[in-house]
Amino acid sequence: MIVLKDQTVKLSGIKPEMVMAAILTHQVFQKYNLDLIITAGTEEFYPDGTQIHMDGSKHPKGEALDYRSSHIPDAVYTKLCSDIVDAVGIEFQLIRHESHLHQELDPK
């Protein structure tokens, strides 16, 4: 299942390429019996006005999504990431952060 972490996650303006990447990423998560939990989309600011992403982030342009990673078992984490990279192809980067996976469009 694809789930939004909560109602603060905005998907309006997501580029079609990112939608396809999310679908392919979801298929990989399904292979490991895991939900794909989207934690960040195109939102730029928290409700208090604080900026969410770094300057130059691809999130506001609809070219990046963040996925929760805390529920991924250590035993499969590296393989799952490798499978995602293989599934979505070379036009996307997958960056492992401590708290999440960051996926962005990076055309070559």
N, C-alpha and C positions, 0 to 999 in steps of 0.2 A: 504494500500500500504506500502511496505517496501522501505525506502528511505535512501540513504547515505547523511549525512549533507553536504558533499562536496567531492572533489576528493582527499583530504588528508587522507580519511579513507581507510585503507587497510584491505582486507579480505583474502588475500592469507595466507594459513597456518592455517586457522580456523579449529579446530577439528570438525569432523562430529557431535559429541554430541552438540556442540555449534550451529551448523546449525539447528539441530532439535529443540533446545531450542528457537532459534530465530523464527522459524516457529510457534511453539506453542505460544510464546509471541505475535507474530503478530496476531494470532487468537483472543487472549484476547483483544488486542488493537482494532481489528475490531469490537468486540462486543460493544465497547464504541464509535464507529465511529471515531477512531483516527488513524492517520498514525504512523507506527513504524519508528522512525528516528534514525539510527545508527550513533553515534557521535564518536566512537572509536572502532578500531579492533586490528590488530596486529602491527600497527605502533609504533615505539619506540621513534622517535625523530622528533621535529619540523624541518622545512626546515633550520632554523638557527643553528641546532645542539643541541638545548636544549632538555633534556630528557622530555618526555611527562608523563610517568607513574612512580610511586614510584618503588624503588628497590624491587625486588621480585614479581613484578606484573605478573599476569597470562596472560596479553594481548599479549606480544611477543610470548608466547608459544601457542597462539591460543585457550586459555581456558577462555577468557573473552570478553564481549562486553559491550559497554555503549550505553544507549538509552536516547534521549532527554526527559525531563519530564516537561518542562516549559509550554507545551500546554495541559497538563492533568488538567482538572478542579478539584479544591480542593474537590468538592462534591463527586467525584468518585475515587480520588487518592488512598486512603487506600484500597478500595474494589478492584480496578484494580490490585494493588500489591498483594493482597491476592489471586486473581484469577490466576495471573501469577505463584505464588508459587505452587498453587494446580495443575496447568496445566503441569509444567515442572518436578515436583517431587523432591524428597529429595536429588538428586545428584547435585543440583544447589543451589547457594546462590543468593539472590536478595538483594542488599544493596542500600538503599535510600540515595543519596547524595543531597546536596542543589540544584545542577545544573543538575543532571542526575540520572538515575538508572543504577547501575552496576550489571551485571549478570555474574557469573563465575561458572565453573565446579568445584565441590567440592565433589568428590566421597566419599561415606560413606561406 
